[in-house]
Amino acid sequence: MLHEIEKDLEKEGLSQKEYSELLVRLLDYGVICRDESQIEQTLYDRYVRLEELVGDYLSLLGIRIQHDRRFQFVRLFPPGAQVPGMEEDQQNTGSPSFRQRLNQNEVALILVLRAQYDKALREGAVDEQGCVMVSFEGLSIAMKNLLKRSLPENVTDRKALFRKLRQLRLIQLQNEDSVEDGDLWLRIRPMIMSYVSDQVLSELMAETQEKNAEGEAVAEADAGTAEMTTDVPGEPTAEDESSESDDDSENNDGENNSDAAEIQDTASEELPESPAVTAEVADEEETDSAEASEDEDAPEQATDNKQPVSLFGE
């Protein structure tokens, strides 16, 4: 077999060392993206030339290869893995070989990235490389809405999380140190489709909608209970009682005022004549006595005694 491999390598003008370098890179990282770096660009172009030879060697290990020529990436899947868009491996079902265990934060973020990518596909917001741009803030909001989870608060854990997804080539991020910036933007690669199937995404969205509906129903029930508690039909509230008491006091004040007006009118009718009339009667008596005892200056004295009449406005 090695002899045949060497012959094929000679035809392509490549050495056994270059062939081994390509295999080691694939088995180590599990993926090669041409637009990731200059090194991976060289390795991808080398894989295109040795695709059949690499496939024959890896098939002996039960490893399957996904080669996307449009978006120019190669990904390996371990024996027995269920891959969306690929037939199930019947020979190595349940084999744990070459499998990577992801923690809960990594799984949660991958699910949210898949949901964001599917949303962008429906909206047509996909670039020529099949990638989707998403902001760090939008990613955090989507995680809270879908999974009721938050990104790690610890900066070190957050950097490790995004570094892992970058190594898996699920996202494209220039620098993990920038994950503290709220204005950060990252690219979701199209290979996210092979990590989360449409069935898993549909179940996730259905579960999220069901939880949201239950939350809305509980909120409406609480609001209805609050309304029934505060506004009971047929029973006056404290505000109604206070308003009624205010109305009664106003009515009583109005009645008291009207009664006072009537009493005042009655009192004014029962009062004796005005001072003007009294002064006039007294003036007449003085005039009569003055005519009997005084001389011709009596009229002037009478005139002076009439001054109070004019002051009160006869």
Disulfide bonds with the S-S distance in Angstrom:
none
